[in-house]
Amino acid sequence: MGTYEWLQELLRKSYKFEAGSSGEAYKPLKGSPMEWMNRSVGEWKSYRRYLYGGEKKVIDNLITEFKIDTNDTGWVVTWGSDRGEGLMDLRIDGEWLHRSRGYYTEDPTSSRMQMIDDDTIVFWSAYGGMNYREEIRFLDGDTHRLRQTVGSRDGVPMIVGQYFEERV
């Protein structure tokens, strides 16, 4: 099985379906953000591709290794790549995820969360004049994740990040 077929099969198995009169239909499930975050605990390798907007489009590829652990108030993420390293504390309060720092700022940020199904969560944030939407979906149980981030200013996408993450 080639890479494309393997990924297609992985995606097919990862979506929840319910048989209906019109065939297979997507069935949203109600999951807990706390449970979803706990599924993320562990070590990961992230293959990232960024497209930066503006007049001249710039593509950037990056491999990042990160680890998610629990702490007294929630979770802590540590990461590193050939471009740097960092640490971020995470805490859930209702439908909000509070971060000790943002992805593109050292300042604390908060994101509204929505569970799409047991495997998928969406975060919405706004800071530094940008609005961000990040979606993360578990694939193949808890061994892989697909992640996409879109940052826009005045409704115009300025950065798009796509990630394939695997547990190490």
Secondary structure, 3 states (H helix, E strand, C coil): CCHHHHHHHHHHHHCCEEEECCEEEECCCCCCHHHHHHHCCEEEEEEEEEEECCCCCEEEEEEEEEEEEECCCCEEEEEEECCEEEEEEEEEECCEEEECCCCCCCCCEEEEEEEEECCEEEEEEEECCEEEEEEEEEECCCCEEEEEEEEEECCEEEEEEEEEEEEC
